[in-house]
Amino acid sequence: MALEGSLGNNAGGGKVRSDMSDVPEGFELPAGDAQKGHKLFKKHCAQCHSIFPDNRTDSGTVYGPTLFNIYGRASGEAEIAQKNIMGGRAKGLVWDAANLMRYMKNPRQTTGVNVQMNFRGIDDFQTRVDIVHYLKTLTWDNKDLVHATHRHH
């Protein structure tokens, strides 16, 4: 029986090792598109992460910490609602462009922790760049976000 197909993957569907050579030491974030990043964020991140200061979502389920004001924040700082069911948390990282880029590619490898996310990682470089550009807009200066009211369905 051939095992090659299962090598490099773990039970959660995340890769065990990824090639991080696209995010070297001293990484500088290249140009990207925050608008595109917003769409990509909705596709890859929004089902579990809020972008609001109070960690609310339109879907009503939030598993991870809010990504509001994440850029430059220390990891493990924001509250998680589902702490009891979550695995380990990223500790000791500052969410700069390099760490965000590495994390989105392979959360477990970047943190050295079995991060419980139903998330396979994003290999595509520009996708991750665009998402980082979007994350950089999630600040207190973003009045739409800070003063947003809950949408009623």
Protein Blocks (a to p, Z undefined) as FASTA:
>chain_A
ZZklmgoiafkopafbdcfklmcghiacddddfklmmmmmmmmmmmmpccbfnlpafkop
afbdcfehkgopaehkaccfklmmpccddehiacdfklmmmmmmommlmnopacddddeb
jfblklmmmmmmmmmmmcfklmmlmmpccddZZ
